[in-house]
């Protein structure tokens, strides 16, 4: 006799069925896929917030913004997904496809990487 992986109720139907209902399947998968720790959840939230800020400030694919403007919106410069070093020596910090690099006078060049 097969039982549901989520609620342990008897399963009726196809022999490869693992859950008694869609709600049990969803509940089981949500438990598995959720961030397992507060640390991971907090980092992911900061990355999402930084990405939203860059997307909002960089609607054209390439623009400039001041450090103050970014910080006032809640941007945290310590959280990014990767670094790109160009052949010319410029360092870009990316959040997925949205990136930035430091310019003079507390300005930042905002770019969007074409995927």
C-alpha positions, -999 to +999 in steps of 0.1 A: +000+000+000+014+034-010+010+065+012+013+102+005+048+116+011+032+147+028+002+135+049+007+097+049-028+091+036-035+062+013-029+069-024-055+059-050-047+061-087-016+056-109+011+034-095+038+061-098+017+087-079+035+100-048+009+124-033-028+120-026-036+155-039-022+186-055-022+205-022-001+178-006+023+178-036+026+216-034+031+216+004+058+189+002+077+208-026+074+241-009+090+226+023+119+212+002+125+243-019+122+270+008+153+288+020+165+266+049+180+293+070+173+329+079+208+338+065+200+325+031+166+342+031+181+375+041+209+374+015+184+365-012+161+394-001+190+418-003+200+405-038+164+409-050+162+445-035+195+455-052+183+441-085+150+460-083+168+492-076+193+488-105+164+479-128+144+510-117+174+533-122+186+517-154+156+516-177+176+524-209+202+496-205+230+521-197+228+551-174+244+569-145+234+573-109+250+588-078+260+567-048+236+588-026+206+581-049+213+544-048+219+542-010+187+563-004+167+537-023+182+510+000+210+497-023+236+476-004+270+476-021+281+445-003+256+422-021+261+412-057+262+380-077+294+383-097+323+405-107+334+412-143+369+425-149+372+440-184+403+440-206+406+478-200+408+472-162+373+483-153+355+463-126+318+457-129+297+443-101+266+424-113+233+413-099+224+388-125+221+409-157+221+443-141+256+457-133+274+488-121+309+502-119+323+531-100+331+564-118+346+596-104+328+619-079+306+591-064+289+584-097+282+549-109+277+536-145+247+513-146+246+487-174+224+458-184+242+427-198+225+412-229+220+375-224 
